[in-house]
Amino acid sequence: MPGRRRRTTTRASGTTRTAPKRRAPARRAAKPAPDLPVAGPGERVWVLAVPFRAPAPGAVWHPGLQASVWVGAHLPPALAPYDPPPHTLERFLEDELNDEPRPLPPAKSLEPREEQCTGADAVIASAAAGHRVFLLGDDPGVGKTGTAIMAAREICEMRGGDRVLVVADRPAAITIPHWTRSIAGFGDGGLRWCVTTWDRLAKVAALLKTAPQFDVVIGDEAHMVRHTTTQRWKHWKSVSGAARVKDAPFVIAATATPAHTPLELPYLAPQFAARAGEPLRAWADLPARLGEHGFHVERGRYGWAWTEDADERRADLDRLQEWLTGGEPPAALHRSAPWGPVSVSGAAVALSPSERASYEAEWSEFRAEMQLARRGRQTARGRAALLRFRQKAGLIRVPATVDWVKAQVEAERQVAVSVEFVETAADPIREALLDAGIAVAGIYGRDRFDVEAERLRFQTGAAPVCVFTVTASISLHAGELLPTGTAAGDTPRVGLFHQPRFSGIQARQVTGRTHRDGQTSPWRVAFAEDTVEEQVARVMVERLAVSGSTAGADTSSLQEIAELLEADWLPSTALTEA
């Protein structure tokens, strides 16, 4: 291959000089992948679930597996606490590295309900018809977990596969055991199950570069990947095969709240492409493709936006429903809770004169800060002002929330208190109740509590109050079948939103923590009387009363709330994501 000619430059005198040759930057040699551990005769490779910085004498960190491993015939007592349960990511890796999987312990069998059996049949029929994705959108508590497990088992048998990935929401200490117990209870079908969380999806995506692909992928709380600008979406594309034409797994997207708008459904794009008979790559840009199909979307200041016209929205939602459920068999299923919708009402808080003065001062400061941010188009400053106002407004109402909770406990009810902020809501509410002699379970704050132990304290009645920040994937309802085989107490549950939720997705998910599995549980929304909070709460309650699982059900409420707070110039994520 001929060498590259050196470039010459002409000087003013007419002479020429050779331009100095630039040295190419040194290329780093790619590091070879570390060899996988191998067991000798009579030995086994153990992949351990060792917490960060925990002592694990004898175990060795393996960078390729991103886990600690130990090779030997038996696991030493010092490492026994890190032995992962069946169906977890570490146990899945371990079984991949050994000739035979470890035997599974006996499990208490679970009897599927009728709606779970019919739901599984619908998913299986969709897969048999060659669909790519099935949207399992039943209301919270109807039984999506059992439906998805039974469907995945039959789909693997139909396709000749044996690997199933389950991606669950946080907190992992609750969601992963819930899924692993459910898989054992409904029957694993002899398949290889891997249960992980959205936070660990990067690890799974990295492992799949050299490991066999999954045959079925279950995305629990699939609305977690409604935004394509996140790393989570990038990893989901990899594990779900969203960008692959061939050899893609069948995806069960399970969520009672798919999205705020049709623009937030990229995880359904493979099914949209199949339904339209179009190449998958044509749907890589979902908003643009929806526009080409006549949806009322357009580019705005902060990206694509959906129309505000009610008639146009209804037309778009009708078309969306037809795409998903109009075929035979349908590619989606939504069933309302047979025990009826949740009752949500307002709970006005009459502020004392000093509290009123403090609230008005905070409101005035917020408006001034928001107007300054708006004039300068300082989005970050506007977000920060909105966050500070919500925190301070909630802090002012803490005493009223504590008094309301005390009254409910005295009336022999268990109370679930949903909060969004820790330092200005969760901590002061919990501490005040503890000072009053009321036991409180706390499900909030990273590494502050054993979340499953705290949940069980509430479920068994040891703590009559639970203060939590999570919005999904935990059960706080009466009569729940607990891991011990016993049932949770049957004391009636009531719920309180300490702050009005802006997002309908979050609000519907929160109420489903106690209003589920045949148990009814009313919820109240606390707000300061005669303030902007009262108007926000009114919008929230009105929209929840008519909202369903259809994408776009609460977009109008977001716009209305933004206008009330003079934050309509901010992107919608300023309201829906803390």
C-alpha positions in Angstrom: 0.0 0.0 0.0 1.6 3.3 -1.0 2.6 5.7 1.7 0.6 8.9 2.3 2.1 12.0 0.6 3.1 14.7 2.9 1.2 17.9 2.6 3.3 21.0 1.6 2.6 24.6 2.4 3.7 27.6 0.3 5.4 30.5 2.1 5.3 34.1 1.0 8.8 33.9 -0.5 7.6 31.2 -2.8 9.7 28.5 -1.1 8.1 25.4 0.2 8.5 23.5 3.4 7.3 20.1 4.5 4.6 20.2 7.1 5.6 18.2 10.2 4.0 14.8 10.2 1.5 14.5 13.1 2.0 11.6 15.3 -1.0 9.4 15.4 -2.3 8.8 18.9 -1.3 5.5 20.4 -4.1 3.0 20.3 -4.7 1.1 23.4 -4.7 -2.6 23.0 -8.0 -4.2 23.9 -7.8 -6.1 27.1 -8.5 -9.8 26.6 -11.6 -11.0 28.3 -10.6 -12.8 31.5 -10.9 -16.5 31.4 -14.0 -17.9 33.1 -13.4 -19.9 36.3 -13.4 -23.7 35.8 -14.2 -26.3 38.4 -11.9 -29.3 38.9 -13.1 -32.9 39.7 -15.6 -32.9 42.5 -15.7 -29.1 42.6 -18.2 -26.4 41.7 -17.9 -22.8 40.7 -19.9 -20.7 43.2 -21.0 -17.2 42.1 -21.7 -15.2 45.2 -23.9 -12.2 45.9 -21.4 -10.2 48.0 -22.6 -6.7 49.0 -20.3 -3.8 48.3 -17.2 -3.8 50.6 -18.5 -6.8 52.6 -15.7 -9.3 53.8 -15.7 -12.4 51.7 -12.6 -14.4 52.7 -11.4 -16.8 50.0 -13.7 -15.4 47.3 -12.2 -13.7 44.2 -13.6 -10.9 42.2 -14.1 -11.8 38.6 -14.2 -8.7 36.3 -15.9 -10.6 33.4 -18.7 -11.8 35.6 -18.8 -8.7 37.7 -19.2 -10.9 40.7 -17.2 -12.7 43.4 -16.6 -16.4 42.8 -15.3 -19.3 44.8 -14.3 -22.7 43.5 -14.6 -25.8 45.7 -16.6 -28.8 46.6 -18.5 -27.0 49.3 -19.2 -23.4 50.2 -17.2 -22.4 53.4 -19.4 -21.2 56.3 -17.9 -17.7 56.0 -19.3 -17.4 52.5 -22.6 -19.1 53.1 -24.4 -15.8 53.8 -23.6 -14.8 50.2 -25.0 -17.9 48.6 -27.6 -16.5 46.2 -31.2 -17.8 46.1 -32.5 -19.7 43.1 -33.4 -17.7 39.9 -31.3 -14.7 40.8 -28.7 -13.3 38.5 -25.8 -14.8 40.4 -27.4 -18.2 40.6 -28.1 -18.0 36.8 -24.4 -17.3 36.1 -23.4 -20.1 38.4 -25.6 -22.7 36.6 -24.1 -21.5 33.3 -20.6 -22.2 34.5 -21.3 -25.7 35.9 -22.3 -29.0 34.2 -25.4 -29.3 36.3 -27.6 -26.7 38.1 -28.0 -27.1 41.8 -31.2 -28.7 42.9 -34.0 -26.3 43.9 -35.5 -26.4 47.4 -39.1 -27.4 47.8 -41.5 -24.4 47.4 -45.1 -23.8 48.4 -47.2 -24.1 45.3 -49.5 -21.2 44.2 -52.9 -21.8 42.7 -53.5 -19.4 39.7 -56.7 -17.4 39.7 -59.0 -17.6 36.7 -58.0 -14.2 35.4 -54.4 -15.2 35.5 -55.1 -18.4 33.4 -57.1 -16.5 30.8 -54.4 -13.7 30.7 -51.7 -16.3 30.1 -53.7 -17.8 27.3 -53.9 -14.4 25.6 -50.2 -13.8 25.9 -49.4 -17.3 24.5 -51.8 -16.8 21.5 -50.0 -13.5 20.7 -46.6 -15.2 20.7 -48.0 -18.1 18.6 -49.2 -15.5 16.0 -45.7 -14.2 15.6 -46.0 -11.0 17.6 -42.9 -9.3 19.0 -44.2 -7.6 22.2 -47.3 -8.1 24.4 -48.5 -5.3 26.6 -49.9 -6.9 29.8 -51.7 -3.8 31.3 -54.0 -5.2 33.9 -54.7 -3.0 36.9 -52.4 -3.3 40.0 -53.2 -6.5 42.0 -55.0 -8.4 39.2 -52.1 -10.8 39.0 -49.7 -9.8 36.2 -46.8 -11.7 37.9 -48.5 -15.1 37.8 -49.9 -14.4 34.3 -46.4 -13.5 32.9 -44.8 -16.6 34.5 -47.3 -19.1 33.2 -47.2 -17.5 29.7 -43.4 -17.4 29.6 -43.2 -21.1 30.5 -45.6 -22.1 27.7 -43.9 -19.8 25.1 -40.5 -21.3 25.8 -41.9 -24.8 25.3 -43.6 -23.7 22.1 -40.4 -22.0 20.8 -38.0 -24.7 22.1 -36.2 -22.3 24.3 -35.2 -22.5 28.0 -34.0 -19.1 29.1 -36.2 -16.4 30.7 -35.1 -12.9 31.9 -37.3 -11.0 34.4 -36.5 -7.3 34.9 -38.2 -6.0 38.1 -38.4 -2.6 39.7 -36.8 -1.5 42.9 -36.4 -2.1 45.8 -34.5 -5.3 44.9 -34.8 -6.6 48.5 -38.5 -6.9 47.9 -39.1 -7.3 44.2 -36.5 -10.0 43.5 -37.7 -12.3 46.3 -41.3 -11.7 45.2 -40.5 -12.9 41.7 -38.4 -15.8 42.7 -41.0 -17.1 45.1 -43.7 -16.6 42.5 -41.6 -18.6 39.9 -41.2 -21.4 42.3 -44.8 -21.3 43.4 -46.4 -21.3 39.9 -43.7 -23.7 38.6 -40.5 -22.9 36.7 -41.2 -25.5 34.1 -37.5 -26.7 34.2 -36.4 -23.4 32.6 -33.4 -21.2 33.4 -34.8 -18.1 35.0 -32.8 -14.9 35.7 -34.4 -12.3 37.8 -32.7 -8.9 38.1 -33.7 -5.2 38.4 -33.7 -2.2 36.1 -30.7 -0.9 38.0 -28.6 -4.0 37.1 -29.6 -4.2 33.5 -26.2 -3.0 32.3 -24.6 -6.0 33.8 -27.0 -8.4 32.0 -26.4 -6.5 28.7 -22.7 -6.9 29.1 -22.9 -10.6 29.8 -25.1 -11.2 26.7 -22.2 -10.2 24.5 -20.7 -13.6 25.1 -23.6 -15.6 26.5 -26.7 -17.2 24.9 -29.6 -14.8 24.4 -32.9 -15.1 26.3 -35.9 -16.6 24.7 -38.5 -14.6 26.7 -38.0 -11.3 28.4 -40.5 -10.0 31.0 -40.2 -6.3 31.7 -42.1 -5.6 35.0 -43.1 -2.0 35.3 -42.2 -1.6 31.6 -42.9 2.2 31.8 -39.4 2.4 33.3 -38.1 2.5 29.7 -40.5 5.0 28.3 -37.7 7.5 27.6 -35.1 6.7 24.9 -32.5 9.2 26.2 -31.5 7.1 29.2 -28.8 4.5 29.6 -31.6 2.2 30.9 -33.2 2.3 27.5 -29.9 1.5 25.8 -29.5 -1.6 27.9 -33.1 -2.6 27.4 -32.7 -2.5 23.6 -29.8 -4.9 24.0 -31.5 -7.5 26.2 -35.0 -7.2 24.6 -33.8 -7.4 21.0 -35.7 -4.2 20.2 -33.3 -3.4 17.4 -32.9 -7.0 16.1 -34.9 -8.4 13.2 -34.0 -12.0 13.8 -33.5 -14.2 16.9 -35.2 -11.6 19.1 -36.9 -12.8 22.3 -40.6 -12.6 22.9 -41.2 -9.6 25.2 -43.9 -9.4 27.9 -44.2 -5.7 28.8 -46.1 -5.7 32.1 -47.4 -2.4 33.5 -50.7 -1.0 34.6 -49.5 2.5 33.5 -47.8 2.3 30.1 -47.0 5.9 29.5 -48.2 9.5 29.7 -48.4 9.9 25.9 -48.1 7.7 22.8 -44.6 9.3 22.5 -43.5 7.3 25.5 -44.1 3.8 24.1 -40.7 3.0 22.4 -40.7 -0.4 24.0 -43.8 -1.3 21.9 -42.2 -0.1 18.7 -41.2 -3.6 17.5 -44.9 -4.6 17.7 -46.0 -1.4 16.0 -43.7 -2.2 13.1 -45.0 -5.8 12.9 -48.6 -4.6 13.0 -47.9 -2.1 10.2 -45.9 -4.5 8.1 -43.0 -2.1 8.1 -39.2 -2.6 8.6 -38.1 -2.4 12.2 -35.6 0.3 11.4 -38.4 2.5 10.2 -39.6 2.7 13.8 -36.2 3.6 15.3 -37.5 7.2 15.7 -40.9 6.5 17.3 -42.2 10.1 17.4 -41.4 10.8 13.8 -43.0 7.5 12.7 -46.1 8.3 14.7 -46.4 11.6 12.9 -46.1 9.9 9.5 -49.0 7.6 10.5 -51.2 10.6 11.2 -50.8 11.0 15.0 -51.1 14.5 16.2 -47.5 15.1 17.4 -45.0 17.8 16.6 -41.6 19.0 17.5 -41.6 21.5 20.4 -39.0 23.4 22.3 -38.1 20.4 24.4 -38.5 17.8 21.8 -41.7 16.1 20.5 -45.0 17.0 22.0 -48.5 15.6 21.8 -51.5 17.7 20.9 -53.6 19.4 23.5 -56.8 19.1 21.5 -59.2 16.6 23.2 -60.7 15.3 20.0 -57.3 14.8 18.4 -56.1 12.9 21.5 -59.1 10.6 21.4 -58.5 9.9 17.7 -54.9 9.0 18.5 -55.8 6.8 21.4 -58.4 5.0 19.4 -55.8 4.3 16.7 -53.3 3.1 19.3 -55.9 0.8 20.8 -56.7 -0.6 17.4 -53.0 -1.3 16.8 -52.7 -3.3 20.0 -56.1 -4.9 20.4 -57.7 -4.8 17.0 -56.0 -7.8 15.6 -56.8 -11.4 16.2 -55.2 -12.4 18.5 -54.6 -9.0 20.2 -51.2 -7.8 21.3 -52.4 -6.2 24.5 -54.7 -6.9 27.5 -56.1 -4.6 30.1 -58.6 -5.7 32.8 -59.8 -3.4 35.5 -59.7 -4.7 39.1 -62.8 -6.9 39.8 -63.1 -5.4 43.3 -63.6 -1.9 41.8 -61.6 1.3 41.3 -59.7 2.9 44.2 -61.5 5.7 46.0 -59.3 8.8 46.1 -60.4 12.0 47.8 -58.9 15.2 49.1 -57.9 16.0 52.7 -57.7 19.7 53.2 -55.3 21.0 55.9 -56.3 24.3 57.6 -53.1 26.1 58.2 -52.5 28.0 61.4 -51.8 31.7 61.1 -48.0 31.1 61.4 -48.1 28.2 59.0 -50.2 30.3 56.6 -47.6 33.2 56.7 -44.8 30.7 56.1 -46.6 29.1 53.2 -47.4 32.4 51.6 -43.8 33.5 52.0 -42.6 30.3 50.3 -45.1 30.7 47.5 -44.0 34.3 46.8 -40.4 33.3 46.8 -41.1 30.4 44.5 -43.0 32.7 42.0 -40.2 35.2 42.0 -37.6 32.6 41.4 -39.6 30.9 38.7 -40.2 34.2 36.8 -36.5 34.9 36.9 -35.7 31.5 35.6 -38.3 31.8 32.9 -37.0 35.1 31.6 -33.5 33.6 31.4 -34.7 30.3 30.1 -32.8 28.6 32.9 -34.4 25.2 33.0 -32.2 23.9 35.8 -33.0 26.9 38.0 -36.7 26.4 37.3 -36.6 22.7 38.2 -34.7 23.6 41.4 -37.2 26.2 42.4 -40.1 23.8 41.9 -38.4 21.1 43.9 -37.6 23.5 46.8 -41.2 24.8 46.9 -42.7 21.3 47.1 -40.3 20.3 49.8 -41.0 23.3 52.0 -44.8 23.2 51.4 -44.8 19.5 52.5 -42.7 20.2 55.5 -45.2 22.9 56.7 -47.9 20.2 56.7 -46.0 17.5 58.5 -47.8 18.1 61.9 -51.2 17.8 60.2 -50.2 14.5 58.5 -49.0 13.1 61.8 -52.2 14.0 63.6 -54.3 12.4 60.8 -52.2 9.2 61.0 -52.6 9.1 64.8 -56.4 9.3 64.4 -56.4 6.4 61.9 -54.3 4.2 64.1 -56.6 4.9 67.1 -59.5 3.9 64.8 -57.7 0.5 64.4 -56.6 1.0 60.8 -53.1 0.5 59.3 -51.9 3.6 57.4 -49.7 3.7 54.3 -48.1 7.2 53.9 -46.7 8.0 50.4 -44.1 10.8 50.3 -41.7 12.0 47.7 -38.9 13.5 49.8 -36.9 12.0 52.7 -35.5 14.9 54.7 -38.6 17.2 54.5 -41.3 14.5 54.7 -40.4 10.9 55.4 -37.9 11.5 58.3 -40.0 14.2 60.2 -43.2 12.2 59.8 -41.6 9.0 61.0 -39.7 10.7 63.9 -42.9 12.5 65.2 -44.9 9.2 65.1 -42.1 7.4 66.9 -42.0 10.1 69.6 -45.8 9.6 70.0 -45.2 5.9 70.7 -46.4 4.6 67.3 -44.2 2.0 65.5 -43.4 3.0 62.0 -42.0 0.9 59.1 -39.8 2.9 56.7 -39.3 2.0 53.0 -37.1 4.8 51.8 -33.6 6.0 51.7 -30.8 4.0 50.2 -29.2 1.5 52.7 -31.1 3.0 55.6 -33.5 0.1 56.3 -33.9 -3.6 55.5 -36.8 -2.9 53.3 -38.3 -6.4 53.3 -38.0 -6.6 57.1 -39.7 -3.2 57.3 -42.5 -4.3 54.9 -43.1 -7.4 56.9 -43.3 -5.3 60.1 -46.2 -3.5 58.6 -47.8 -6.5 57.0 -47.8 -8.5 60.3 -49.1 -5.5 62.3 -45.9 -5.0 64.3 -45.8 -1.4 62.8 -49.3 0.0 62.1 -47.8 2.8 59.9 -45.6 2.5 56.8 -43.9 5.6 55.3 -42.5 5.0 51.8 -41.2 6.7 48.8 -41.3 3.9 46.2 -44.3 3.9 43.8 -44.5 0.3 42.6 -43.5 -3.3 43.2 -44.3 -3.6 46.9 -47.4 -5.2 48.5 -48.9 -3.5 51.6 -52.5 -4.9 51.3 -54.4 -6.8 53.9 -54.4 -10.6 53.8 -51.3 -11.0 51.6 -49.7 -14.4 51.5 -46.3 -13.8 53.1 -43.0 -15.6 52.4 -43.4 -17.5 55.7 -46.6 -19.1 54.4 -48.8 -17.1 56.8 -51.1 -14.3 55.8 -50.7 -10.6 56.5 -53.1 -9.1 59.0 -56.6 -8.3 57.9 -56.7 -4.8 59.6 -58.2 -2.4 57.0 -55.6 -0.3 55.1 -55.9 3.4 54.4 -53.5 5.5 52.3 -52.4 9.1 52.4 -50.5 11.1 49.7 -48.6 13.6 51.8 -48.0 15.6 48.6 -50.3 15.6 45.5 -48.6 13.5 42.8 -48.2 15.3 39.5 -47.8 12.1 37.5 -50.9 9.9 36.9 -48.6 6.9 36.4 -47.0 7.4 39.8 -50.4 8.1 41.5 -52.0 5.0 40.1 -49.1 2.8 41.0 -49.0 4.1 44.6 -52.7 3.4 45.2 -52.1 -0.1 44.0 -49.8 -0.9 46.9 -52.8 -1.4 49.2 -55.8 -1.5 46.8 -55.0 -4.9 45.3 -55.7 -8.7 45.2 -59.3 -8.2 46.1 -58.6 -5.8 49.0 -60.1 -2.3 48.9 -58.3 0.6 50.4 -59.3 4.2 50.2 -56.7 7.0 49.6 -56.6 10.6 50.5 -54.6 13.5 49.1 -53.4 16.0 51.6 -53.1 19.7 50.6 -53.0 23.1 52.3 -56.4 24.7 52.1 -56.9 27.8 49.9 -53.5 27.4 48.2 -52.2 26.3 44.9 -51.8 22.8 46.4 -55.6 22.6 46.7 -55.9 23.3 43.0 -53.2 20.7 42.1 -54.9 18.1 44.3 -58.2 18.8 42.7 -56.7 18.1 39.2 -55.1 14.9 40.5 -58.2 13.5 42.0 -60.4 14.4 39.0 -58.0 12.9 36.5 -57.5 9.7 38.5 -61.3 9.3 38.7 -61.4 8.9 34.9 -58.0 7.6 34.0 -57.3 4.1 32.8 -54.3 2.3 31.6 -54.5 3.9 28.2 -51.4 5.8 27.2 -52.0 9.5 27.5 -54.7 9.3 30.1 -53.1 11.9 32.4 -51.2 14.2 30.0 -53.9 16.9 30.2 -53.5 16.9 34.0 -49.8 17.5 33.7 -50.4 20.5 31.5 -53.0 21.9 33.8 -50.8 21.5 36.9 -47.8 23.1 35.1 -50.0 26.1 34.3 -51.1 26.4 38.0 -47.5 26.4 39.1 -46.4 28.8 36.3 -44.1 26.0 35.2 -45.7 25.4 31.8 -42.5 26.5 30.1 -40.5 23.7 31.7 -40.2 20.2 30.0 -42.8 17.7 31.3 -40.1 15.7 32.9 -39.7 18.5 35.5 -43.1 17.4 36.8 -43.0 13.6 36.3 -39.5 12.9 37.5 -37.9 14.0 40.7 
